[in-house]
Amino acid sequence: MFELIKRFLSPEWTWPCPERLQPDMPMPPVPKPHHPLVAKFWAYVHYYLKEFSYRYYSPWYGVEWNNGIIDLPFGLIIKWSDGTRAEEYLATQVVRAAGFPAPLVLCYGFHPHMPHAPVSILMSRLPGKELGEVYNTLEDTERGQIMQDLKKYLSIMRKWKSPWGSDRVCSVTGTSLRSVRIPHESGGPFESLNEFNDYLLAPKWINEMTEEVYAERLAKAEKFHSINHRIVFTHGDLKHHNIMVHKGHVSGFIDWESAGWYPEYWEYTTSMRILRKTFWWYDFIVELGAKDYMKEADYDRGRHNITCFSYWG
């Protein structure tokens, strides 16, 4: 009995999330955010849970302290980082309700006195390891299965209809987007694709480029204005560290902080933007779907190269 309790309290304890997807399932309704007073109440609870983990729980179990992902007993964690938003909580609820292997999010807290990390989310811990940690140890059949799992998830959510109209580029709740891949890491909502493209190109800067190189990259970036792309539901941060793998399957699709309605190429091109072609993830992303957007990937790199210095410095 003691061993069972010890396991239940251990940071290794996880809550599996069996896949319940159906190919033609429509997008579940977007839940309402917490009332401000409720969010502030949970903020106090999360603060004291964080203190408990820092002072007692993590030392007891020898867990390395992580201020952004806070380990707790009973298969729970608190995510509390600069990118965490209420929109992430709501997006995670949507995809889990659709049957995706996403965490069970219990509540979020709002911390107005912490402008750089104002939101914390209490959620379940999922089984498995990050895909990037184990990819080189996987059999070809396991790699193929993981690829098929992800293709299925992306295919389903890209068919969803936006409750905000077919043209709006926005978060799951119709509000601003949060992404490290756009200027100032935040923007919108945008009422049209052209408005979104204008925003992305606004901080263009020649920096130390020659005029010839700058003109070439600008010409690539401006091609986005002449292509009509569908707006689809997008994870927004499709990276190998956001995919959990267990027993040869995807056991977790996590970190939905950047999720929302983006142009159809965005899911793939942002993952490839500064990626070396010799890294395994490049070929993985190409096979996953980027092969249909290789021109857009080239244009996106051109746009990135003339704008990133303006908002990373």
C-alpha positions in Angstrom: 0.0 0.0 0.0 2.8 2.4 0.9 4.5 1.7 -2.4 1.3 2.5 -4.3 0.9 5.8 -2.5 4.6 6.6 -3.1 4.1 5.9 -6.8 1.0 8.1 -6.9 2.8 11.0 -5.3 5.9 10.5 -7.5 6.7 13.1 -10.3 6.9 10.0 -12.6 3.1 9.4 -12.2 1.2 10.4 -15.3 -2.4 10.5 -16.5 -2.7 8.8 -19.9 -4.9 10.5 -22.5 -6.2 7.8 -24.9 -6.8 9.1 -28.4 -10.6 9.5 -29.2 -10.3 11.2 -32.6 -12.9 10.8 -35.3 -11.8 11.9 -38.8 -14.8 14.2 -39.5 -15.4 15.5 -36.0 -16.2 19.3 -36.0 -14.3 21.7 -33.8 -15.7 21.6 -30.3 -17.1 24.9 -28.9 -14.5 27.3 -27.4 -15.1 27.4 -23.6 -15.6 30.7 -21.8 -12.6 32.1 -19.9 -12.7 32.3 -16.1 -14.3 35.2 -14.3 -11.5 37.6 -13.3 -12.2 36.9 -9.6 -12.0 33.2 -10.2 -8.7 33.6 -12.1 -7.2 35.6 -9.2 -8.3 33.0 -6.7 -6.6 30.3 -8.7 -3.5 32.5 -8.9 -3.2 32.4 -5.1 -3.6 28.6 -5.1 -1.0 28.2 -7.8 1.4 30.5 -6.0 1.3 28.4 -2.8 1.5 25.1 -4.8 4.7 26.6 -6.4 6.1 27.3 -3.0 5.2 23.8 -1.8 7.0 22.3 -4.8 10.1 24.5 -4.4 10.5 24.1 -0.6 9.4 20.5 -0.1 8.2 18.4 -3.0 11.1 18.9 -5.5 13.8 18.4 -2.8 12.0 15.3 -1.4 12.1 13.6 -4.9 15.3 15.1 -6.1 13.6 16.9 -8.9 15.6 19.6 -10.7 13.7 22.8 -10.1 12.2 24.4 -13.2 10.5 27.7 -12.6 8.4 27.4 -15.8 7.2 23.8 -15.4 6.5 23.1 -11.7 6.2 19.4 -10.7 3.5 18.4 -8.2 2.1 15.2 -6.8 -0.9 13.3 -8.2 0.3 13.5 -11.8 0.0 17.3 -12.0 2.2 20.2 -13.1 1.9 24.0 -13.2 3.0 25.7 -16.4 4.0 29.3 -15.5 6.2 31.0 -18.1 6.3 34.2 -20.1 4.4 32.7 -23.0 1.5 31.2 -20.9 -1.9 32.7 -21.6 -5.5 32.1 -20.9 -5.8 31.3 -24.7 -3.5 28.4 -24.2 -5.8 27.0 -21.5 -8.8 27.3 -23.8 -7.1 26.0 -26.9 -5.9 22.9 -24.9 -9.5 22.4 -23.7 -10.7 22.5 -27.3 -8.2 20.0 -28.7 -8.6 17.6 -25.8 -12.4 17.7 -26.2 -11.8 16.8 -29.8 -9.9 13.7 -28.7 -6.4 14.8 -29.2 -3.8 13.5 -26.7 -3.5 16.8 -24.9 -3.2 17.6 -21.2 -6.3 17.9 -19.0 -6.2 21.5 -18.0 -7.9 22.1 -14.6 -7.7 25.9 -14.1 -5.6 29.0 -14.8 -4.6 31.8 -12.5 -4.1 35.5 -13.4 -1.2 37.3 -11.7 -1.6 41.1 -12.5 1.5 41.9 -10.5 3.7 39.7 -12.8 3.5 41.4 -16.2 6.2 39.1 -17.7 4.4 35.9 -16.6 0.8 36.8 -15.7 -0.9 33.4 -16.3 -0.3 30.0 -14.8 -2.1 26.8 -15.8 -2.6 23.7 -13.6 -2.7 20.6 -15.8 -2.1 16.9 -15.9 1.3 15.3 -16.7 1.3 13.1 -19.8 3.3 9.9 -20.2 6.3 9.5 -22.5 9.3 11.5 -23.6 9.9 14.3 -26.0 10.2 13.1 -29.6 13.6 14.8 -29.9 15.0 12.9 -27.0 14.1 9.4 -28.4 13.9 9.8 -32.1 17.4 8.2 -32.8 16.4 5.2 -30.7 13.1 4.5 -32.5 12.6 1.7 -35.0 11.5 2.6 -38.5 8.0 1.2 -37.8 7.7 3.5 -34.7 8.8 6.5 -36.6 6.3 5.7 -39.3 3.5 5.4 -36.8 4.4 8.7 -35.1 4.3 10.4 -38.5 0.9 8.9 -39.2 -0.4 10.0 -35.8 0.7 13.6 -36.4 -0.6 13.7 -40.0 -4.0 12.6 -38.7 -4.1 15.3 -36.0 -3.1 18.0 -38.4 -5.5 16.9 -41.1 -8.5 16.9 -38.7 -7.9 20.3 -37.1 -7.1 21.9 -40.5 -10.6 21.0 -41.6 -12.2 22.9 -38.8 -14.3 26.0 -39.5 -13.4 29.1 -37.7 -16.1 30.7 -35.6 -14.5 34.0 -36.4 -15.0 33.9 -40.2 -12.9 32.5 -43.0 -10.6 35.6 -43.2 -9.6 36.4 -39.7 -6.1 35.6 -38.4 -6.4 35.3 -34.6 -6.2 33.1 -31.5 -8.7 30.4 -30.7 -10.8 33.0 -28.9 -10.6 35.6 -31.7 -8.1 37.7 -29.8 -4.4 38.5 -30.5 -1.8 35.9 -31.4 1.2 35.0 -29.3 4.2 33.6 -31.2 7.9 34.0 -31.0 7.8 34.0 -34.8 6.0 37.3 -35.3 7.2 40.9 -34.5 7.2 41.6 -30.7 5.9 38.1 -30.2 2.3 39.3 -30.3 -0.1 40.9 -32.7 -3.6 41.0 -34.0 -6.3 40.0 -34.4 -6.0 40.6 -38.1 -9.2 40.9 -40.2 -7.5 39.7 -43.4 -4.5 37.8 -44.7 -3.2 41.0 -46.2 -3.4 42.8 -42.9 -1.4 39.9 -41.3 1.2 40.0 -44.1 1.6 43.8 -43.7 2.2 43.4 -40.0 4.8 40.7 -40.5 6.7 42.8 -43.0 6.4 46.2 -41.2 9.7 45.9 -39.3 11.7 45.3 -42.4 15.2 46.7 -42.2 18.3 46.6 -44.4 20.7 46.3 -41.4 24.1 45.3 -42.8 22.9 43.7 -46.0 23.8 45.0 -49.4 21.0 46.7 -51.3 21.0 43.8 -53.8 20.6 41.2 -51.1 17.9 43.3 -49.3 16.0 43.8 -52.5 16.1 40.0 -53.3 14.8 39.1 -49.9 12.1 41.8 -49.9 10.9 40.6 -53.3 10.5 37.1 -51.9 8.6 38.4 -48.8 6.2 40.5 -50.9 5.2 37.4 -52.9 2.9 36.5 -49.9 0.7 39.4 -50.9 -0.1 37.8 -54.3 -1.0 34.3 -53.0 -4.4 33.4 -51.5 -4.1 31.0 -48.6 -6.8 29.4 -46.6 -6.9 30.2 -42.9 -6.8 27.0 -40.9 -6.5 26.0 -37.2 -2.8 25.7 -36.3 -0.8 24.5 -33.4 1.7 27.4 -34.1 4.8 25.9 -32.4 5.2 22.5 -34.1 8.5 21.4 -32.7 9.8 18.0 -31.6 9.9 19.0 -28.0 6.1 19.6 -28.0 5.4 16.0 -29.1 5.4 13.3 -26.4 6.0 9.7 -27.5 5.2 6.5 -25.5 5.3 2.9 -26.8 5.7 3.9 -30.4 2.8 6.3 -30.5 2.2 10.0 -29.9 1.1 10.2 -26.3 1.0 14.0 -26.0 0.6 17.0 -28.2 1.4 19.9 -25.9 2.1 23.6 -25.6 -0.8 25.2 -27.4 0.1 28.8 -26.4 0.6 29.9 -30.0 -2.5 28.1 -31.3 -5.0 29.9 -33.5 -6.2 30.6 -37.0 -3.2 31.2 -39.4 -2.6 30.9 -43.1 -2.3 27.2 -44.2 1.5 27.2 -44.7 2.3 28.7 -41.2 2.4 25.4 -39.3 5.2 24.1 -41.5 7.2 27.1 -42.6 7.8 28.5 -39.1 9.2 25.1 -38.1 11.6 25.2 -41.0 12.6 28.8 -40.9 16.0 28.5 -39.2 16.4 24.8 -39.4 19.4 23.0 -40.9 18.7 20.6 -43.7 21.0 18.1 -42.2 18.9 17.8 -39.0 16.5 14.9 -38.9 13.6 17.2 -38.0 13.8 19.0 -41.4 13.1 15.8 -43.4 10.4 14.9 -40.8 8.6 18.3 -41.3 8.9 18.0 -45.1 7.2 14.6 -45.1 4.7 15.7 -42.5 3.3 18.3 -44.9 5.9 21.1 -45.7 6.6 19.5 -49.1 3.4 21.3 -50.3 4.7 24.7 -49.2 8.3 24.7 -50.2 7.9 28.0 -52.1 6.3 29.6 -49.1 9.2 28.3 -46.9 11.6 30.1 -49.2 9.5 33.3 -49.1 9.2 33.1 -45.3 13.0 32.9 -44.9 13.3 36.0 -47.0 10.8 37.8 -44.9 12.4 36.6 -41.7 15.9 37.7 -42.8 14.8 41.3 -43.3 12.6 41.7 -40.2 14.1 39.6 -37.4 16.8 42.1 -36.5 14.2 44.8 -35.9 12.5 42.9 -33.1 15.1 40.6 -31.7 17.5 43.3 -30.8 
